[in-house]
Amino acid sequence: MKWSLRTQEMDLATFKVMGILNLTPDSFSDGGRYTELDRALARAEQMEQEGAHLLDLGAESTRPGATPVDPETEWRRLGPVLKALSGRVTLPISVDTRHGLTARRALDLGVELINDISMGQSEDLLQAVAESGAGYVLMHMRGTPEHMMALARYDTLIQEVRREMRSQYDRLLELGIRPEQVCLDPGFGFAKTPRQSVELLMHLEELVFAERPLLVGLSRKRMLRESVGGREELLEAASVSANLLARRHGALIFRVHDVAVTVQALQLDELLTKQGRQGEENRP
């Protein structure tokens, strides 16, 4: 399976890790850590060295209840880093935004994909993706970060998430986005309670459609914080474990804060899986 980005194709015969670079002062996990340009650039370079396959830059916190950020404020945080990264890293760069103006400005600077947490609420953003041929992450969400948890009501969670994503996917195609540009993300924690997010994780394979790859953003999420009783020292292990489980349920792309340990764990899991299959084939 391949995923078409703006200027290149990403071969998904093996897993891919997307490193998170939050440029916000109020992110749920590492807000304020990388708001200074030098620190942001150093972190981007570090994630490339640790084995990331993509970098995802975000300049608006979208945690539950977050205050919205206008495109101009978002760009003041994001633009200088994007410009400075040119020539500093070789990885494809993704911009995490729900604003059409931000997407267009980022695409003008050559980013390869747009990671849209709003499930396509901005038609201008979708048109920018269609015009540029950039990759696009279609993430399931209801409402906006401010009010989405009030919409976390489902009669049949898996079926409703799949149906709503499929409906929006069809709209993308109508707007001129090609199927191969699209990657699917079930949106853990976005209009989903921790319990609902766990249910999604256990049924990921049922959310795949149109032979499009599945991306998961499980890193340091509330569902994991609750599972370890809020103990920060266990959160990295919980995130890695959740991503390994997601891989077994069909995920191919993993959006994470802790790049090095995730890459190592997925490489080992892939190796052990391969050896296990070979052992089965050689068994008399």
LUMRO-40260 format. One record per residue (C-alpha): residue number from 1; residue in one letter; x, y, z. Coordinates in pm, 1 decimal. Layout:
 num residu        X        Y        Z
 NUM      a        X        Y        Z
...
This chain:
 num residu        X        Y        Z
   1      m      0.0      0.0      0.0
   2      k    118.8    351.5    -81.1
   3      w     19.2    694.7     44.5
   4      s     61.9    983.1   -199.8
   5      l    204.8   1296.9    -46.3
   6      r    261.2   1619.0   -234.7
   7      t    589.3   1530.7   -408.6
   8      q    649.3   1170.8   -308.3
   9      e    486.4    837.4   -237.7
  10      m    519.9    677.2    103.0
  11      d    557.3    300.4     86.2
  12      l    357.0    145.6    370.1
  13      a    492.3   -206.0    333.7
  14      t    633.7   -139.5    679.2
  15      f    526.2     88.4    965.9
  16      k    585.6    463.1    968.0
  17      v    630.3    686.3   1274.2
  18      m    514.8   1049.7   1270.9
  19      g    692.0   1263.6   1528.8
  20      i    485.5   1531.7   1703.6
  21      l    620.8   1885.2   1736.4
  22      n    381.2   2103.2   1937.0
  23      l    442.4   2475.4   1896.9
  24      t    164.4   2570.4   2137.6
  25      p    194.5   2711.9   2489.0
  26      d   -102.4   2502.8   2608.2
  27      s    -78.6   2154.7   2456.7
  28      f   -216.4   1878.8   2681.3
  29      s    118.5   1699.4   2687.6
  30      d    417.5   1923.5   2624.7
  31      g    274.1   2272.3   2591.0
  32      g    532.7   2547.4   2595.6
  33      r    834.3   2319.8   2561.5
  34      y    902.6   2403.6   2197.1
  35      t    765.4   2754.3   2153.8
  36      e   1116.5   2899.7   2113.1
  37      l   1254.9   2862.4   1761.0
  38      d   1590.0   2708.8   1853.6
  39      r   1429.5   2445.9   2075.3
  40      a   1172.3   2357.8   1809.6
  41      l   1440.9   2312.4   1543.8
  42      a   1656.5   2104.4   1776.4
  43      r   1362.4   1879.2   1858.6
  44      a   1278.6   1832.5   1488.3
  45      e   1637.2   1732.0   1414.3
  46      q   1639.9   1500.1   1714.2
  47      m   1324.9   1319.3   1598.4
  48      e   1475.7   1268.0   1253.9
  49      q   1786.4   1116.0   1415.8
  50      e   1566.0    893.9   1631.8
  51      g   1409.5    735.4   1324.3
  52      a   1090.7    930.9   1256.5
  53      h    955.1    898.7    903.1
  54      l    745.5   1218.6    913.4
  55      l    719.9   1530.2   1128.3
  56      d    382.2   1674.9   1231.5
  57      l    383.9   2040.9   1338.0
  58      g     88.9   2188.9   1522.5
  59      a     31.4   2541.0   1653.6
  60      e   -317.8   2514.6   1802.5
  61      s   -406.5   2304.4   2103.2
  62      t   -705.2   2080.3   2027.6
  63      r   -741.1   1910.3   2364.2
  64      p  -1098.2   1887.1   2499.4
  65      g  -1221.2   2232.2   2598.1
  66      a   -930.5   2415.1   2433.2
  67      t   -977.2   2780.0   2342.2
  68      p   -978.9   2828.9   1963.4
  69      v   -682.0   2999.4   1798.1
  70      d   -731.8   3222.3   1495.0
  71      p   -525.7   3152.9   1179.8
  72      e   -304.5   3460.3   1226.3
  73      t   -197.5   3354.2   1575.5
  74      e   -150.1   2998.4   1454.3
  75      w     71.6   3118.5   1170.6
  76      r    283.2   3341.6   1396.1
  77      r    374.9   3026.9   1587.8
  78      l    407.1   2796.9   1288.9
  79      g    548.6   3004.5   1002.4
  80      p    896.0   3083.1   1144.1
  81      v    956.7   2716.8   1229.0
  82      l    847.4   2593.6    887.0
  83      k   1072.2   2846.1    714.6
  84      a   1369.9   2761.7    936.3
  85      l   1326.5   2386.4    888.2
  86      s   1397.6   2414.4    516.8
  87      g   1729.9   2241.2    464.6
  88      r   1751.0   2134.5    829.9
  89      v   1554.7   1808.9    800.3
  90      t   1484.7   1579.4    505.9
  91      l   1164.0   1422.9    639.2
  92      p    822.2   1497.3    488.3
  93      i    654.4   1766.6    695.7
  94      s    289.8   1760.0    798.4
  95      v     96.7   2054.6    937.3
  96      d   -174.3   1984.7   1193.4
  97      t   -440.8   2247.5   1125.5
  98      r   -813.1   2292.5   1068.8
  99      h   -782.0   2634.5    904.0
 100      g   -777.3   2684.0    528.1
 101      l   -556.8   2994.2    542.8
 102      t   -294.4   2814.5    751.1
 103      a   -302.5   2513.7    519.8
 104      r   -250.5   2731.0    213.0
 105      r     40.1   2920.1    370.5
 106      a    202.5   2594.4    478.4
 107      l    156.2   2439.9    134.5
 108      d    316.2   2749.6    -18.1
 109      l    623.7   2662.8    190.1
 110      g    628.1   2308.5     53.1
 111      v    476.2   2092.6    326.7
 112      e    383.9   1743.7    209.8
 113      l     57.4   1682.5    393.3
 114      i   -220.5   1834.9    597.3
 115      n   -334.4   1663.3    916.9
 116      d   -691.9   1789.3    964.3
 117      i   -847.3   1715.9   1304.6
 118      s  -1177.9   1877.6   1209.3
 119      m  -1290.9   1607.2    963.5
 120      g  -1303.0   1852.6    679.2
 121      q  -1502.9   2137.5    829.1
 122      s  -1310.8   2392.9    617.7
 123      e  -1392.1   2360.9    249.2
 124      d  -1110.1   2606.1    174.0
 125      l   -864.9   2365.9    339.3
 126      l   -998.1   2074.9    135.0
 127      q   -974.8   2275.0   -185.9
 128      a   -613.7   2361.7   -101.6
 129      v   -535.8   1992.3    -59.3
 130      a   -707.9   1907.6   -388.0
 131      e   -521.4   2183.0   -575.4
 132      s   -180.4   2094.8   -432.4
 133      g   -204.4   1714.9   -440.1
 134      a    -82.0   1704.0    -80.7
 135      g   -143.0   1410.5    148.0
 136      y   -443.9   1442.6    377.6
 137      v   -527.9   1286.1    713.3
 138      l   -903.1   1246.6    754.1
 139      m   -963.0   1224.3   1128.0
 140      h  -1297.4   1145.8   1284.2
 141      m  -1437.2   1410.7   1514.6
 142      r  -1770.4   1565.2   1598.6
 143      g  -1805.9   1937.8   1663.1
 144      t  -1504.0   2139.4   1776.9
 145      p  -1248.7   2084.7   2054.7
 146      e  -1439.5   2327.8   2276.1
 147      h  -1760.1   2125.2   2277.7
 148      m  -1679.5   1784.8   2125.8
 149      m  -1709.9   1581.2   2446.2
 150      a  -2077.0   1673.2   2469.3
 151      l  -2115.9   1488.3   2137.5
 152      a  -1953.5   1164.1   2255.7
 153      r  -2281.8    977.2   2240.9
 154      y  -2306.7    671.0   2019.5
 155      d  -2552.3    385.8   1989.8
 156      t  -2308.2    174.4   1789.4
 157      l  -1966.0    334.4   1820.3
 158      i  -1768.9    144.2   1556.2
 159      q  -2042.7    153.9   1295.7
 160      e  -2113.6    524.9   1347.7
 161      v  -1748.7    629.1   1336.3
 162      r  -1694.9    427.8   1018.9
 163      r  -2012.9    559.8    856.3
 164      e  -1932.0    922.9    936.4
 165      m  -1574.7    888.7    810.3
 166      r  -1692.7    716.4    492.7
 167      s  -1943.6    992.4    424.6
 168      q  -1674.4   1257.2    459.5
 169      y  -1432.9   1053.5    246.6
 170      d  -1686.8   1050.3    -34.8
 171      r  -1710.7   1429.7     -4.7
 172      l  -1332.7   1458.3    -38.4
 173      l  -1346.6   1272.8   -366.8
 174      e  -1625.2   1499.4   -492.0
 175      l  -1400.8   1799.8   -420.4
 176      g  -1118.5   1653.5   -629.3
 177      i   -897.7   1488.2   -367.5
 178      r   -767.7   1157.5   -501.8
 179      p   -815.3    838.0   -294.8
 180      e   -440.7    777.6   -274.3
 181      q   -392.1   1114.6    -99.2
 182      v   -607.6   1009.8    196.9
 183      c   -510.5    844.3    523.7
 184      l   -770.2    758.2    791.1
 185      d   -748.3    840.9   1163.1
 186      p  -1023.2    727.4   1405.1
 187      g   -958.3   1026.8   1632.7
 188      f   -882.7    883.1   1975.5
 189      g  -1012.5   1120.9   2241.5
 190      f  -1189.6   1346.3   1992.9
 191      a  -1560.3   1327.5   2079.8
 192      k  -1482.2    994.2   2246.7
 193      t  -1459.1    907.3   2613.5
 194      p  -1162.0    703.9   2736.6
 195      r  -1377.6    390.6   2737.7
 196      q  -1495.4    457.3   2382.9
 197      s  -1135.8    513.8   2273.0
 198      v  -1037.9    173.9   2413.2
 199      e  -1324.4     15.2   2222.0
 200      l  -1202.8    181.9   1902.8
 201      l   -852.6     47.4   1961.5
 202      m   -981.6   -307.7   1993.2
 203      h  -1178.7   -282.0   1666.4
 204      l   -949.2    -73.6   1446.8
 205      e   -956.2   -314.7   1155.1
 206      e  -1331.7   -261.6   1122.7
 207      l  -1275.0    108.4   1050.4
 208      v  -1065.0     53.1    737.3
 209      f  -1236.7    114.1    404.3
 210      a  -1145.4    191.6     42.7
 211      e   -806.0     28.1    106.3
 212      r   -678.8    344.4    271.2
 213      p   -407.0    331.6    539.6
 214      l   -484.9    384.1    905.2
 215      l   -302.6    636.1   1126.1
 216      v   -338.0    635.9   1504.8
 217      g   -267.7    912.8   1754.1
 218      l   -257.9    731.4   2087.3
 219      s     47.3    892.6   2241.9
 220      r     -8.6   1016.0   2600.1
 221      k   -385.1   1026.9   2551.9
 222      r   -629.6   1049.0   2841.3
 223      m   -736.1    685.7   2793.1
 224      l   -377.3    585.0   2871.8
 225      r   -335.0    832.6   3157.5
 226      e   -638.4    679.4   3324.4
 227      s   -510.4    326.5   3265.8
 228      v   -189.6    402.1   3460.2
 229      g   -362.5    598.3   3732.5
 230      g   -217.5    929.8   3615.3
 231      r    140.3    818.4   3683.6
 232      e    353.0   1018.0   3439.6
 233      e    647.8    777.2   3468.5
 234      l    433.9    499.6   3315.9
 235      l    285.4    702.2   3032.6
 236      e    560.8    631.8   2780.7
 237      a    529.4    255.4   2834.6
 238      a    151.9    277.1   2806.6
 239      s    180.9    471.4   2478.9
 240      v    421.3    218.6   2329.8
 241      s    201.3    -73.4   2437.2
 242      a   -106.4     89.0   2284.9
 243      n     74.5    147.5   1955.1
 244      l    189.3   -214.7   1941.7
 245      l   -168.9   -324.4   1994.8
 246      a   -284.6    -83.7   1723.6
 247      r    -33.0   -234.6   1482.5
 248      r   -182.4   -578.2   1541.9
 249      h   -524.7   -433.8   1460.7
 250      g   -419.6   -283.5   1129.2
 251      a   -258.4     57.2   1197.6
 252      l     32.3    149.8    970.6
 253      i    123.9    504.1   1080.0
 254      f    186.4    605.6   1441.0
 255      r    176.1    968.2   1554.9
 256      v    386.2    989.0   1872.7
 257      h    577.1   1215.3   2111.4
 258      d    836.8    952.1   2207.0
 259      v    992.4    865.4   1872.3
 260      a   1300.8    659.4   1958.7
 261      v   1135.8    406.9   2188.9
 262      t    835.0    368.6   1956.8
 263      v   1052.9    303.0   1652.4
 264      q   1255.5     45.7   1845.2
 265      a    948.1   -132.1   1978.0
 266      l    777.7   -145.8   1637.3
 267      q   1096.0   -271.3   1470.4
 268      l   1127.0   -549.8   1726.3
 269      d    759.4   -636.5   1696.7
 270      e    790.0   -652.6   1319.4
 271      l   1098.1   -874.0   1343.8
 272      l    936.4  -1114.0   1591.8
 273      t    621.2  -1132.4   1382.1
 274      k    826.2  -1217.0   1073.3
 275      q   1026.0  -1482.9   1257.7
 276      g    705.3  -1631.9   1393.7
 277      r    557.6  -1660.8   1046.6
 278      q    873.7  -1821.8    915.9
 279      g    865.1  -2068.7   1201.3
 280      e    506.8  -2162.6   1116.7
 281      e    600.3  -2212.4    749.6
 282      n    895.6  -2436.6    839.1
 283      r    700.2  -2648.3   1084.6
 284      p    654.7  -3003.5    949.6
